Amino acid sequence: MLRVIENARVMGSYHDNCIVIENGVIKEIGGSSLCEKYRGIAKYLDAQGKVVIPGLVDSHMHLSSYAVGKARVDLRGVRSIEDLKEAVRSKASSLKEGEWIVGTGWDHEQFKEKRLPNKLDLDEVAPSNPVLLIRICIHMGVANTLALRKLGLKSEEGHLYEEELYEALKRIPKPPNYRDLLLSSLYDLASYGITRICSMNALREELDALLSLRGRLPIWVHLFMSEEDYTKVNVGGKLSIEGIKVFTDGSFGARTAALREGYTDDPENKGVLLKRSDDLAKLASTLERDGKILAVHAIGDRALEEVLSALKLSRNIRVEHASLMPPDLLRGFKDRQPVAFTVQPHFTISDSWLEERLGDRVKYAYNYRAMIDAGLTLAGSSDAPVEPINPWISVGAALTGGLLGVPPLSVDEAIEMYTSSGLRACGTKYKPLSPGSPADLVILDESPWSLNKFDVPGIRSLLTFVEGNVVYGKEKWS
């Protein structure tokens, strides 16, 4: 079937205003004469002078966690332990004894008490329900006494970090409508103009649920499996397994990111180093033989040192976060480049407290300007549910430097992070918005090139296309 989008402002061209789509692929892009060529034999959609850009790519998010979060207690915006307790108490009042309470999104850096919640706080308000509350970074959580007993864990304060937290989350039952939550989440993403995601640390249950939905997926889903759940199963359709995701360290918020020097607000603590370079290189080489990619979580400068050493032996690595990049490591990565760096511009807003952790080193955090100037490939992402899934909020952060005041990017650079570079990070090799590429397109209500940079977060998708089919918005073909 032939379809034509006319009266469009095609990104990257001052002259092209016509896009011809055939069987889900862009056939031609050109001016008004091209549109007239197919008049009478194709269906037409009038873009009414709006900007058309490639479909956006969220190259690092956690689809299952985001989806399940819809059924959990939302603790984002909670500003005190007393308010957190009240949220748990309210949820407990609606549940039967013994039913789980799981909450996400709290950040003790925002609490007026300036301390972590503990198991006694939770025991006080929900003694008869197992409770697990996950910090916004998803690298630590707090459980009450009943939850610890059910999980077979011991913790004096109820605090769970890294692997212990992940094992706990695996053992908590998923909501009965888990598949519906996954599907609705994909439509959420499409509503913002996202046509492709990389879902990280995917477990077998996420893969199985997506396989059962394979014919109904509105957008492309690339899975980076946990090391334990990795499989070579052939999936097809809009679903693929691209590789494995591993951790070399934790997060700044939990003080588990691996640093070369101690935390400024905890000098004896240098975080935790979870994997060494030899292990990373070996796994990357094995995956390369399968045509897959190794994604390596590395936030602190000590963790990034290990990744840089691994790149001497294998370039088949994409680096997740790369948050603390001092000049010597930047020079090293310039000479030994990975597949891509997947970064999260919104961290420059949510990590407003970072100077307390890093002191003077904060000037090397989230310095995407220096990384791009060094020729590194940066792919944009949300790390949802850690940060909002709306990519325009993150693009806005990249344009302004956020609350940390990092050097800003241009609109072209920020859009590149969420289009061509995002495709590369997801293992996809084609030039977007070009003849022969999938017709994954977005018609925007406003042009990011025309707006004040502080207004960019308000941009919305009018229509989102995947393979030429509208997956969000109301179409008017004629």
Rosetta blueprint (number, residue, H / E / L):
1 M L
2 L E
3 R E
4 V E
5 I E
6 E E
7 N L
8 A L
9 R E
10 V E
11 M L
12 G L
13 S L
14 Y L
15 H L
16 D L
17 N L
18 C E
19 I E
20 V E
21 I E
22 E E
23 N L
24 G L
25 V E
26 I E
27 K E
28 E E
29 I E
30 G E
31 G L
32 S H
33 S H
34 L H
35 C H
36 E H
37 K H
38 Y L
39 R L
40 G L
41 I L
42 A L
43 K E
44 Y E
45 L E
46 D E
47 A L
48 Q L
49 G L
50 K L
51 V E
52 V E
53 I E
54 P E
55 G L
56 L E
57 V E
58 D E
59 S E
60 H E
61 M E
62 H L
63 L H
64 S H
65 S H
66 Y H
67 A H
68 V H
69 G H
70 K L
71 A L
72 R L
73 V E
74 D E
75 L L
76 R L
77 G L
78 V L
79 R L
80 S L
81 I H
82 E H
83 D H
84 L H
85 K H
86 E H
87 A H
88 V H
89 R H
90 S H
91 K H
92 A H
93 S H
94 S L
95 L L
96 K L
97 E L
98 G L
99 E L
100 W L
101 I E
102 V E
103 G E
104 T E
105 G E
106 W E
107 D L
108 H H
109 E H
110 Q H
111 F L
112 K L
113 E L
114 K L
115 R L
116 L L
117 P L
118 N L
119 K H
120 L H
121 D H
122 L H
123 D H
124 E H
125 V H
126 A L
127 P L
128 S L
129 N L
130 P L
131 V E
132 L E
133 L E
134 I E
135 R E
136 I L
137 C L
138 I L
139 H L
140 M E
141 G E
142 V E
143 A E
144 N L
145 T H
146 L H
147 A H
148 L H
149 R H
150 K H
151 L H
152 G L
153 L L
154 K L
155 S L
156 E L
157 E L
158 G L
159 H E
160 L E
161 Y E
162 E H
163 E H
164 E H
165 L H
166 Y H
167 E H
168 A H
169 L H
170 K H
171 R H
172 I L
173 P L
174 K L
175 P L
176 P L
177 N L
178 Y H
179 R H
180 D H
181 L H
182 L H
183 L H
184 S H
185 S H
186 L H
187 Y H
188 D H
189 L H
190 A H
191 S L
192 Y L
193 G L
194 I E
195 T E
196 R E
197 I E
198 C E
199 S E
200 M E
201 N E
202 A E
203 L L
204 R H
205 E H
206 E H
207 L H
208 D H
209 A H
210 L H
211 L H
212 S H
213 L L
214 R H
215 G H
216 R H
217 L L
218 P L
219 I L
220 W E
221 V E
222 H E
223 L E
224 F E
225 M E
226 S E
227 E L
228 E L
229 D L
230 Y L
231 T L
232 K L
233 V L
234 N L
235 V L
236 G E
237 G L
238 K L
239 L E
240 S E
241 I E
242 E E
243 G E
244 I E
245 K E
246 V E
247 F E
248 T L
249 D L
250 G L
251 S L
252 F L
253 G L
254 A L
255 R L
256 T L
257 A L
258 A L
259 L L
260 R L
261 E L
262 G L
263 Y E
264 T L
265 D L
266 D E
267 P L
268 E L
269 N L
270 K L
271 G L
272 V L
273 L L
274 L L
275 K L
276 R L
277 S H
278 D H
279 D H
280 L H
281 A H
282 K H
283 L H
284 A H
285 S H
286 T H
287 L H
288 E H
289 R H
290 D L
291 G L
292 K L
293 I E
294 L E
295 A E
296 V E
297 H E
298 A E
299 I L
300 G L
301 D H
302 R H
303 A H
304 L H
305 E H
306 E H
307 V H
308 L H
309 S H
310 A H
311 L L
312 K L
313 L L
314 S L
315 R L
316 N L
317 I E
318 R E
319 V E
320 E E
321 H E
322 A L
323 S L
324 L E
325 M L
326 P L
327 P H
328 D H
329 L H
330 L H
331 R H
332 G H
333 F H
334 K H
335 D H
336 R L
337 Q L
338 P L
339 V L
340 A L
341 F E
342 T E
343 V E
344 Q L
345 P L
346 H L
347 F H
348 T H
349 I H
350 S H
351 D L
352 S L
353 W L
354 L H
355 E H
356 E H
357 R H
358 L H
359 G H
360 D H
361 R H
362 V H
363 K H
364 Y H
365 A E
366 Y L
367 N L
368 Y H
369 R H
370 A H
371 M H
372 I H
373 D H
374 A L
375 G L
376 L L
377 T L
378 L E
379 A E
380 G E
381 S L
382 S L
383 D L
384 A L
385 P L
386 V L
387 E L
388 P L
389 I L
390 N L
391 P H
392 W H
393 I H
394 S H
395 V H
396 G H
397 A H
398 A H
399 L H
400 T H
401 G L
402 G H
403 L H
404 L H
405 G L
406 V L
407 P L
408 P L
409 L L
410 S L
411 V H
412 D H
413 E H
414 A H
415 I H
416 E H
417 M H
418 Y L
419 T L
420 S H
421 S H
422 G H
423 L H
424 R H
425 A H
426 C L
427 G L
428 T L
429 K L
430 Y L
431 K L
432 P L
433 L L
434 S L
435 P L
436 G L
437 S L
438 P E
439 A L
440 D L
441 L E
442 V E
443 I E
444 L E
445 D L
446 E L
447 S L
448 P L
449 W L
450 S L
451 L L
452 N L
453 K H
454 F H
455 D H
456 V H
457 P H
458 G H
459 I L
460 R L
461 S E
462 L E
463 L E
464 T E
465 F E
466 V E
467 E L
468 G L
469 N E
470 V E
471 V E
472 Y E
473 G L
474 K L
475 E L
476 K L
477 W L
478 S L
